[in-house]
Amino acid sequence: MAFPHLQQPSFLLASLKADSINKPFAQRCQDLVKVIEDFPAKELHTIFPWLVESIFGSLDGILIGWNLRCLQGRMNPVEYNIAMEFLDPGHLSRSVSSPTALCTTTRSSSPQLGALA
């Protein structure tokens, strides 16, 4: 996924949404790691609600996300390991762009999303 040419956060979100439909799970995770590492927190803040829903599912149950509840290492070890590596806070650098820092940044600026973090 080539993101450097994207200047508007809405283009980034549109691209991520399209990729979430068209790319296999491993590639989507790899692309998300690259986005989280490469983009400033200000731009990531705009995609955070979509990112949370795409991983954990929507509150109304319409989107199941990655269906983490049913993901088991012995049944699907490849996807399980990919998901665990992606969700491991030590996996990404401890910069402002890390998911943990993103949660903290978003929590402080968005009370609605703070309950999720």
C-alpha positions in Angstrom: 0.0 0.0 0.0 1.6 3.3 -1.0 0.4 6.0 1.4 2.9 8.8 1.1 1.0 10.5 -1.7 -2.1 10.7 0.5 -2.5 14.1 2.0 -6.0 14.1 3.3 -7.1 11.8 6.1 -10.3 11.1 4.3 -8.3 9.6 1.4 -6.4 7.5 3.9 -9.6 6.2 5.4 -11.1 5.5 2.0 -8.0 3.6 1.0 -8.0 1.6 4.2 -11.7 0.7 3.9 -11.2 -0.5 0.3 -8.2 -2.6 1.3 -10.1 -4.1 4.2 -12.4 -5.7 1.7 -10.0 -6.6 -1.0 -6.8 -7.7 0.7 -6.1 -10.9 2.8 -5.9 -10.6 6.5 -2.1 -10.7 6.8 -1.7 -7.9 4.2 -4.3 -5.8 6.0 -2.4 -6.1 9.3 0.9 -5.3 7.6 -0.6 -2.2 6.0 -2.2 -1.1 9.3 1.2 -1.4 11.0 2.8 0.7 8.3 0.1 3.4 8.6 0.3 3.5 12.4 4.1 3.8 12.2 4.2 6.3 9.3 1.4 8.8 10.0 1.3 11.4 12.7 -1.2 11.0 15.5 -3.3 13.9 14.2 -4.1 12.0 11.0 -4.5 8.7 12.9 -7.0 10.3 15.1 -9.4 10.6 12.2 -9.2 6.9 11.3 -9.3 5.6 14.9 -13.1 5.0 15.2 -13.0 3.0 11.9 -9.9 1.1 13.1 -11.5 0.1 16.4 -14.7 -1.0 14.6 -12.8 -2.9 11.9 -10.8 -4.8 14.5 -13.3 -5.3 17.4 -16.6 -4.9 15.6 -19.4 -2.4 16.0 -21.4 -1.8 19.2 -24.6 -2.7 17.3 -23.2 -6.0 16.2 -23.5 -5.3 12.5 -19.7 -5.5 12.0 -18.0 -8.4 13.6 -14.5 -7.1 13.0 -11.7 -9.6 13.1 -14.0 -11.9 15.2 -11.3 -12.1 17.9 -13.6 -14.1 20.2 -13.5 -17.0 17.9 -9.9 -16.8 16.8 -7.9 -19.7 18.2 -4.3 -20.6 17.8 -4.8 -24.3 17.4 -7.6 -23.9 14.8 -6.0 -21.1 12.7 -2.4 -20.6 13.9 -1.4 -18.2 11.1 -4.2 -15.7 11.5 -4.0 -16.1 15.3 -0.3 -15.2 15.4 -0.8 -12.3 13.0 -3.6 -10.9 15.1 -1.6 -11.4 18.4 1.5 -9.7 16.9 -0.6 -6.8 15.6 -2.3 -6.3 19.0 0.9 -6.7 21.0 1.8 -3.2 22.3 5.5 -4.1 22.3 5.4 -4.9 18.6 5.3 -1.3 17.4 7.8 1.3 18.4 6.9 3.3 21.6 6.5 6.5 19.6 3.5 8.8 19.5 2.2 6.8 16.7 2.0 3.5 18.6 -1.5 2.1 19.2 -1.1 2.6 23.0 -0.2 6.3 22.5 -3.0 6.6 20.0 -5.5 5.3 22.5 -4.2 7.7 25.1 -4.3 10.6 22.7 -7.8 9.8 21.5 -9.0 9.1 25.0 -8.0 12.5 26.2 -9.6 14.3 23.2 -12.7 12.1 22.7 -14.7 11.1 25.7 -16.9 8.8 23.7 -13.9 6.7 22.5 -12.1 6.9 25.8 -14.5 4.3 27.2 -13.3 1.8 24.6 -9.6 2.2 25.4 
